[in-house]
Amino acid sequence: RKGDKDRAATMIQAIEKMLKTRRIMRNLEKFIGGRLYEGDLRMLQRTI
């Protein structure tokens, strides 16, 4: 069925996007030396 295939593709895309965002966040934390305060995190999440 075509619908299932589309749904699977959409889910895979969403998961890949999530993983990429998480990897960027982790790299940012490492880059800043883990000195990300709550306010900064909230601001970052708004920009992404």
PQR file with spaces between the fields and no chain letter, atoms N, CA, C, O and H, PARSE charges and radii, in Angstrom:
ATOM       1  N    ARG     1       0.837   -1.209    0.000 -0.4000 1.5000
ATOM       2  CA   ARG     1       0.000    0.000    0.000 -0.0000 2.0000
ATOM       3  C    ARG     1       0.864    1.248    0.000  0.5500 1.7000
ATOM       4  O    ARG     1       1.865    1.330    0.712 -0.5500 1.4000
ATOM       5  N    LYS     2       0.469    2.203   -0.798 -0.4000 1.5000
ATOM       6  CA   LYS     2       1.274    3.415   -0.962 -0.0000 2.0000
ATOM       7  C    LYS     2       1.312    4.248    0.329  0.5500 1.7000
ATOM       8  O    LYS     2       2.345    4.820    0.675 -0.5500 1.4000
ATOM       9  H    LYS     2      -0.344    2.137   -1.376  0.4000 1.0000
ATOM      10  N    GLY     3       0.178    4.309    1.032 -0.4000 1.5000
ATOM      11  CA   GLY     3       0.115    5.139    2.235 -0.0000 2.0000
ATOM      12  C    GLY     3       1.135    4.724    3.282  0.5500 1.7000
ATOM      13  O    GLY     3       1.777    5.571    3.903 -0.5500 1.4000
ATOM      14  H    GLY     3      -0.661    3.845    0.751  0.4000 1.0000
ATOM      15  N    ASP     4       1.282    3.420    3.475 -0.4000 1.5000
ATOM      16  CA   ASP     4       2.234    2.924    4.474 -0.0000 2.0000
ATOM      17  C    ASP     4       3.655    3.317    4.111  0.5500 1.7000
ATOM      18  O    ASP     4       4.445    3.708    4.970 -0.5500 1.4000
ATOM      19  H    ASP     4       0.760    2.732    2.970  0.4000 1.0000
ATOM      20  N    LYS     5       3.971    3.207    2.820 -0.4000 1.5000
ATOM      21  CA   LYS     5       5.328    3.533    2.380 -0.0000 2.0000
ATOM      22  C    LYS     5       5.612    5.014    2.628  0.5500 1.7000
ATOM      23  O    LYS     5       6.695    5.382    3.083 -0.5500 1.4000
ATOM      24  H    LYS     5       3.330    2.889    2.122  0.4000 1.0000
ATOM      25  N    ASP     6       4.613    5.864    2.318 -0.4000 1.5000
ATOM      26  CA   ASP     6       4.775    7.302    2.538 -0.0000 2.0000
ATOM      27  C    ASP     6       4.979    7.595    4.018  0.5500 1.7000
ATOM      28  O    ASP     6       5.832    8.396    4.398 -0.5500 1.4000
ATOM      29  H    ASP     6       3.734    5.565    1.948  0.4000 1.0000
ATOM      30  N    ARG     7       4.173    6.926    4.848 -0.4000 1.5000
ATOM      31  CA   ARG     7       4.266    7.173    6.287 -0.0000 2.0000
ATOM      32  C    ARG     7       5.644    6.767    6.802  0.5500 1.7000
ATOM      33  O    ARG     7       6.240    7.467    7.621 -0.5500 1.4000
ATOM      34  H    ARG     7       3.479    6.275    4.539  0.4000 1.0000
ATOM      35  N    ALA     8       6.142    5.636    6.320 -0.4000 1.5000
ATOM      36  CA   ALA     8       7.461    5.162    6.751 -0.0000 2.0000
ATOM      37  C    ALA     8       8.534    6.154    6.337  0.5500 1.7000
ATOM      38  O    ALA     8       9.427    6.469    7.123 -0.5500 1.4000
ATOM      39  H    ALA     8       5.658    5.067    5.655  0.4000 1.0000
ATOM      40  N    ALA     9       8.452    6.648    5.106 -0.4000 1.5000
ATOM      41  CA   ALA     9       9.446    7.606    4.617 -0.0000 2.0000
ATOM      42  C    ALA     9       9.406    8.880    5.449  0.5500 1.7000
ATOM      43  O    ALA     9      10.450    9.434    5.795 -0.5500 1.4000
ATOM      44  H    ALA     9       7.726    6.392    4.468  0.4000 1.0000
ATOM      45  N    THR    10       8.199    9.345    5.770 -0.4000 1.5000
ATOM      46  CA   THR    10       8.057   10.555    6.576 -0.0000 2.0000
ATOM      47  C    THR    10       8.663   10.349    7.958  0.5500 1.7000
ATOM      48  O    THR    10       9.352   11.225    8.481 -0.5500 1.4000
ATOM      49  H    THR    10       7.351    8.895    5.489  0.4000 1.0000
ATOM      50  N    MET    11       8.399    9.179    8.545 -0.4000 1.5000
ATOM      51  CA   MET    11       8.940    8.890    9.873 -0.0000 2.0000
ATOM      52  C    MET    11      10.458    8.855    9.848  0.5500 1.7000
ATOM      53  O    MET    11      11.114    9.395   10.738 -0.5500 1.4000
ATOM      54  H    MET    11       7.839    8.468    8.120  0.4000 1.0000
ATOM      55  N    ILE    12      11.021    8.211    8.813 -0.4000 1.5000
ATOM      56  CA   ILE    12      12.481    8.127    8.702 -0.0000 2.0000
ATOM      57  C    ILE    12      13.071    9.527    8.591  0.5500 1.7000
ATOM      58  O    ILE    12      14.082    9.830    9.225 -0.5500 1.4000
ATOM      59  H    ILE    12      10.488    7.772    8.089  0.4000 1.0000
ATOM      60  N    GLN    13      12.436   10.387    7.780 -0.4000 1.5000
ATOM      61  CA   GLN    13      12.920   11.758    7.632 -0.0000 2.0000
ATOM      62  C    GLN    13      12.878   12.491    8.968  0.5500 1.7000
ATOM      63  O    GLN    13      13.821   13.196    9.327 -0.5500 1.4000
ATOM      64  H    GLN    13      11.615   10.141    7.265  0.4000 1.0000
ATOM      65  N    ALA    14      11.779   12.323    9.704 -0.4000 1.5000
ATOM      66  CA   ALA    14      11.636   12.994   10.990 -0.0000 2.0000
ATOM      67  C    ALA    14      12.712   12.522   11.963  0.5500 1.7000
ATOM      68  O    ALA    14      13.303   13.327   12.684 -0.5500 1.4000
ATOM      69  H    ALA    14      11.012   11.750    9.413  0.4000 1.0000
ATOM      70  N    ILE    15      12.962   11.209   11.979 -0.4000 1.5000
ATOM      71  CA   ILE    15      13.970   10.650   12.884 -0.0000 2.0000
ATOM      72  C    ILE    15      15.350   11.173   12.517  0.5500 1.7000
ATOM      73  O    ILE    15      16.131   11.542   13.394 -0.5500 1.4000
ATOM      74  H    ILE    15      12.482   10.556   11.393  0.4000 1.0000
ATOM      75  N    GLU    16      15.656   11.208   11.214 -0.4000 1.5000
ATOM      76  CA   GLU    16      16.960   11.708   10.778 -0.0000 2.0000
ATOM      77  C    GLU    16      17.145   13.157   11.191  0.5500 1.7000
ATOM      78  O    GLU    16      18.226   13.551   11.627 -0.5500 1.4000
ATOM      79  H    GLU    16      15.022   10.909   10.501  0.4000 1.0000
ATOM      80  N    LYS    17      16.079   13.958   11.051 -0.4000 1.5000
ATOM      81  CA   LYS    17      16.140   15.366   11.426 -0.0000 2.0000
ATOM      82  C    LYS    17      16.398   15.492   12.923  0.5500 1.7000
ATOM      83  O    LYS    17      17.204   16.313   13.360 -0.5500 1.4000
ATOM      84  H    LYS    17      15.201   13.637   10.696  0.4000 1.0000
ATOM      85  N    MET    18      15.694   14.659   13.709 -0.4000 1.5000
ATOM      86  CA   MET    18      15.869   14.681   15.159 -0.0000 2.0000
ATOM      87  C    MET    18      17.304   14.339   15.531  0.5500 1.7000
ATOM      88  O    MET    18      17.918   15.014   16.357 -0.5500 1.4000
ATOM      89  H    MET    18      15.039   13.992   13.354  0.4000 1.0000
ATOM      90  N    LEU    19      17.838   13.279   14.911 -0.4000 1.5000
ATOM      91  CA   LEU    19      19.202   12.855   15.220 -0.0000 2.0000
ATOM      92  C    LEU    19      20.195   13.942   14.843  0.5500 1.7000
ATOM      93  O    LEU    19      21.147   14.203   15.579 -0.5500 1.4000
ATOM      94  H    LEU    19      17.340   12.731   14.239  0.4000 1.0000
ATOM      95  N    LYS    20      19.972   14.579   13.688 -0.4000 1.5000
ATOM      96  CA   LYS    20      20.882   15.632   13.243 -0.0000 2.0000
ATOM      97  C    LYS    20      20.854   16.797   14.235  0.5500 1.7000
ATOM      98  O    LYS    20      21.894   17.344   14.602 -0.5500 1.4000
ATOM      99  H    LYS    20      19.199   14.367   13.090  0.4000 1.0000
ATOM     100  N    THR    21      19.625   17.170   14.666 -0.4000 1.5000
ATOM     101  CA   THR    21      19.498   18.262   15.632 -0.0000 2.0000
ATOM     102  C    THR    21      20.217   17.905   16.925  0.5500 1.7000
ATOM     103  O    THR    21      20.917   18.735   17.504 -0.5500 1.4000
ATOM     104  H    THR    21      18.780   16.726   14.368  0.4000 1.0000
ATOM     105  N    ARG    22      20.039   16.649   17.379 -0.4000 1.5000
ATOM     106  CA   ARG    22      20.670   16.224   18.626 -0.0000 2.0000
ATOM     107  C    ARG    22      22.188   16.256   18.485  0.5500 1.7000
ATOM     108  O    ARG    22      22.894   16.641   19.417 -0.5500 1.4000
ATOM     109  H    ARG    22      19.470   15.975   16.908  0.4000 1.0000
ATOM     110  N    ARG    23      22.697   15.843   17.300 -0.4000 1.5000
ATOM     111  CA   ARG    23      24.140   15.841   17.078 -0.0000 2.0000
ATOM     112  C    ARG    23      24.670   17.272   17.096  0.5500 1.7000
ATOM     113  O    ARG    23      25.734   17.538   17.654 -0.5500 1.4000
ATOM     114  H    ARG    23      22.123   15.529   16.543  0.4000 1.0000
ATOM     115  N    ILE    24      23.920   18.197   16.479 -0.4000 1.5000
ATOM     116  CA   ILE    24      24.329   19.607   16.470 -0.0000 2.0000
ATOM     117  C    ILE    24      24.358   20.134   17.897  0.5500 1.7000
ATOM     118  O    ILE    24      25.303   20.817   18.293 -0.5500 1.4000
ATOM     119  H    ILE    24      23.056   17.981   16.025  0.4000 1.0000
ATOM     120  N    MET    25      23.315   19.816   18.677 -0.4000 1.5000
ATOM     121  CA   MET    25      23.253   20.282   20.062 -0.0000 2.0000
ATOM     122  C    MET    25      24.442   19.748   20.854  0.5500 1.7000
ATOM     123  O    MET    25      25.057   20.487   21.623 -0.5500 1.4000
ATOM     124  H    MET    25      22.547   19.261   18.356  0.4000 1.0000
ATOM     125  N    ARG    26      24.770   18.460   20.669 -0.4000 1.5000
ATOM     126  CA   ARG    26      25.872   17.855   21.414 -0.0000 2.0000
ATOM     127  C    ARG    26      27.189   18.518   21.027  0.5500 1.7000
ATOM     128  O    ARG    26      28.028   18.797   21.883 -0.5500 1.4000
ATOM     129  H    ARG    26      24.271   17.860   20.044  0.4000 1.0000
ATOM     130  N    ASN    27      27.364   18.768   19.729 -0.4000 1.5000
ATOM     131  CA   ASN    27      28.585   19.432   19.275 -0.0000 2.0000
ATOM     132  C    ASN    27      28.666   20.839   19.850  0.5500 1.7000
ATOM     133  O    ASN    27      29.741   21.291   20.245 -0.5500 1.4000
ATOM     134  H    ASN    27      26.683   18.541   19.033  0.4000 1.0000
ATOM     135  N    LEU    28      27.534   21.531   19.897 -0.4000 1.5000
ATOM     136  CA   LEU    28      27.502   22.880   20.464 -0.0000 2.0000
ATOM     137  C    LEU    28      27.900   22.830   21.934  0.5500 1.7000
ATOM     138  O    LEU    28      28.699   23.645   22.395 -0.5500 1.4000
ATOM     139  H    LEU    28      26.661   21.163   19.576  0.4000 1.0000
ATOM     140  N    GLU    29      27.336   21.867   22.668 -0.4000 1.5000
ATOM     141  CA   GLU    29      27.654   21.753   24.094 -0.0000 2.0000
ATOM     142  C    GLU    29      29.138   21.505   24.285  0.5500 1.7000
ATOM     143  O    GLU    29      29.768   22.107   25.155 -0.5500 1.4000
ATOM     144  H    GLU    29      26.687   21.206   22.293  0.4000 1.0000
ATOM     145  N    LYS    30      29.706   20.606   23.462 -0.4000 1.5000
ATOM     146  CA   LYS    30      31.140   20.334   23.555 -0.0000 2.0000
ATOM     147  C    LYS    30      31.927   21.594   23.232  0.5500 1.7000
ATOM     148  O    LYS    30      32.903   21.926   23.905 -0.5500 1.4000
ATOM     149  H    LYS    30      29.195   20.117   22.755  0.4000 1.0000
ATOM     150  N    PHE    31      31.486   22.290   22.191 -0.4000 1.5000
ATOM     151  CA   PHE    31      32.171   23.490   21.714 -0.0000 2.0000
ATOM     152  C    PHE    31      32.186   24.563   22.800  0.5500 1.7000
ATOM     153  O    PHE    31      33.197   25.233   23.009 -0.5500 1.4000
ATOM     154  H    PHE    31      30.693   22.021   21.644  0.4000 1.0000
ATOM     155  N    ILE    32      31.071   24.718   23.477 -0.4000 1.5000
ATOM     156  CA   ILE    32      30.971   25.749   24.508 -0.0000 2.0000
ATOM     157  C    ILE    32      31.516   25.225   25.836  0.5500 1.7000
ATOM     158  O    ILE    32      31.615   25.972   26.810 -0.5500 1.4000
ATOM     159  H    ILE    32      30.250   24.173   23.307  0.4000 1.0000
ATOM     160  N    GLY    33      31.867   23.943   25.872 -0.4000 1.5000
ATOM     161  CA   GLY    33      32.428   23.380   27.087 -0.0000 2.0000
ATOM     162  C    GLY    33      31.361   23.030   28.104  0.5500 1.7000
ATOM     163  O    GLY    33      31.621   23.023   29.307 -0.5500 1.4000
ATOM     164  H    GLY    33      31.787   23.336   25.082  0.4000 1.0000
ATOM     165  N    GLY    34      30.150   22.737   27.622 -0.4000 1.5000
ATOM     166  CA   GLY    34      29.084   22.326   28.522 -0.0000 2.0000
ATOM     167  C    GLY    34      28.555   23.464   29.374  0.5500 1.7000
ATOM     168  O    GLY    34      27.849   23.223   30.354 -0.5500 1.4000
ATOM     169  H    GLY    34      29.938   22.743   26.645  0.4000 1.0000
ATOM     170  N    ARG    35      28.887   24.719   29.015 -0.4000 1.5000
ATOM     171  CA   ARG    35      28.409   25.851   29.806 -0.0000 2.0000
ATOM     172  C    ARG    35      27.134   26.425   29.211  0.5500 1.7000
ATOM     173  O    ARG    35      26.984   27.642   29.097 -0.5500 1.4000
ATOM     174  H    ARG    35      29.461   24.914   28.219  0.4000 1.0000
ATOM     175  N    LEU    36      26.220   25.547   28.834 -0.4000 1.5000
ATOM     176  CA   LEU    36      24.944   26.003   28.291 -0.0000 2.0000
ATOM     177  C    LEU    36      23.936   26.103   29.429  0.5500 1.7000
ATOM     178  O    LEU    36      23.588   25.100   30.052 -0.5500 1.4000
ATOM     179  H    LEU    36      26.342   24.558   28.926  0.4000 1.0000
ATOM     180  N    TYR    37      23.477   27.306   29.690 -0.4000 1.5000
ATOM     181  CA   TYR    37      22.484   27.493   30.736 -0.0000 2.0000
ATOM     182  C    TYR    37      21.095   27.311   30.137  0.5500 1.7000
ATOM     183  O    TYR    37      20.921   27.318   28.919 -0.5500 1.4000
ATOM     184  H    TYR    37      23.759   28.120   29.183  0.4000 1.0000
ATOM     185  N    GLU    38      20.125   27.150   31.004 -0.4000 1.5000
ATOM     186  CA   GLU    38      18.752   26.910   30.569 -0.0000 2.0000
ATOM     187  C    GLU    38      18.282   27.971   29.581  0.5500 1.7000
ATOM     188  O    GLU    38      17.680   27.643   28.559 -0.5500 1.4000
ATOM     189  H    GLU    38      20.267   27.144   31.994  0.4000 1.0000
ATOM     190  N    GLY    39      18.550   29.230   29.876 -0.4000 1.5000
ATOM     191  CA   GLY    39      18.100   30.312   29.003 -0.0000 2.0000
ATOM     192  C    GLY    39      18.693   30.188   27.618  0.5500 1.7000
ATOM     193  O    GLY    39      17.993   30.382   26.624 -0.5500 1.4000
ATOM     194  H    GLY    39      19.039   29.496   30.707  0.4000 1.0000
ATOM     195  N    ASP    40      19.986   29.865   27.535 -0.4000 1.5000
ATOM     196  CA   ASP    40      20.641   29.713   26.242 -0.0000 2.0000
ATOM     197  C    ASP    40      19.999   28.571   25.463  0.5500 1.7000
ATOM     198  O    ASP    40      19.748   28.694   24.264 -0.5500 1.4000
ATOM     199  H    ASP    40      20.554   29.707   28.342  0.4000 1.0000
ATOM     200  N    LEU    41      19.735   27.460   26.149 -0.4000 1.5000
ATOM     201  CA   LEU    41      19.125   26.306   25.489 -0.0000 2.0000
ATOM     202  C    LEU    41      17.763   26.687   24.917  0.5500 1.7000
ATOM     203  O    LEU    41      17.417   26.300   23.801 -0.5500 1.4000
ATOM     204  H    LEU    41      19.940   27.360   27.123  0.4000 1.0000
ATOM     205  N    ARG    42      16.993   27.451   25.699 -0.4000 1.5000
ATOM     206  CA   ARG    42      15.667   27.829   25.241 -0.0000 2.0000
ATOM     207  C    ARG    42      15.772   28.722   24.006  0.5500 1.7000
ATOM     208  O    ARG    42      14.991   28.586   23.064 -0.5500 1.4000
ATOM     209  H    ARG    42      17.274   27.765   26.606  0.4000 1.0000
ATOM     210  N    MET    43      16.742   29.633   24.018 -0.4000 1.5000
ATOM     211  CA   MET    43      16.944   30.515   22.875 -0.0000 2.0000
ATOM     212  C    MET    43      17.355   29.707   21.649  0.5500 1.7000
ATOM     213  O    MET    43      16.874   29.961   20.544 -0.5500 1.4000
ATOM     214  H    MET    43      17.377   29.743   24.783  0.4000 1.0000
ATOM     215  N    LEU    44      18.250   28.728   21.844 -0.4000 1.5000
ATOM     216  CA   LEU    44      18.711   27.888   20.734 -0.0000 2.0000
ATOM     217  C    LEU    44      17.539   27.125   20.132  0.5500 1.7000
ATOM     218  O    LEU    44      17.396   27.055   18.912 -0.5500 1.4000
ATOM     219  H    LEU    44      18.641   28.522   22.742  0.4000 1.0000
ATOM     220  N    GLN    45      16.711   26.560   20.984 -0.4000 1.5000
ATOM     221  CA   GLN    45      15.587   25.770   20.495 -0.0000 2.0000
ATOM     222  C    GLN    45      14.635   26.640   19.684  0.5500 1.7000
ATOM     223  O    GLN    45      13.985   26.154   18.759 -0.5500 1.4000
ATOM     224  H    GLN    45      16.828   26.617   21.976  0.4000 1.0000
ATOM     225  N    ARG    46      14.549   27.932   20.029 -0.4000 1.5000
ATOM     226  CA   ARG    46      13.675   28.816   19.285 -0.0000 2.0000
ATOM     227  C    ARG    46      14.242   29.084   17.893  0.5500 1.7000
ATOM     228  O    ARG    46      13.487   29.225   16.931 -0.5500 1.4000
ATOM     229  H    ARG    46      15.077   28.327   20.780  0.4000 1.0000
ATOM     230  N    THR    47      15.582   29.155   17.783 -0.4000 1.5000
ATOM     231  CA   THR    47      16.177   29.470   16.481 -0.0000 2.0000
ATOM     232  C    THR    47      16.157   28.268   15.556  0.5500 1.7000
ATOM     233  O    THR    47      16.012   28.424   14.343 -0.5500 1.4000
ATOM     234  H    THR    47      16.195   29.040   18.564  0.4000 1.0000
ATOM     235  N    ILE    48      16.301   27.060   16.113 -0.4000 1.5000
ATOM     236  CA   ILE    48      16.337   25.863   15.259 -0.0000 2.0000
ATOM     237  C    ILE    48      14.964   25.628   14.642  0.5500 1.7000
ATOM     238  O    ILE    48      14.781   24.671   13.890 -0.5500 1.4000
ATOM     239  H    ILE    48      16.419   26.934   17.098  0.4000 1.0000
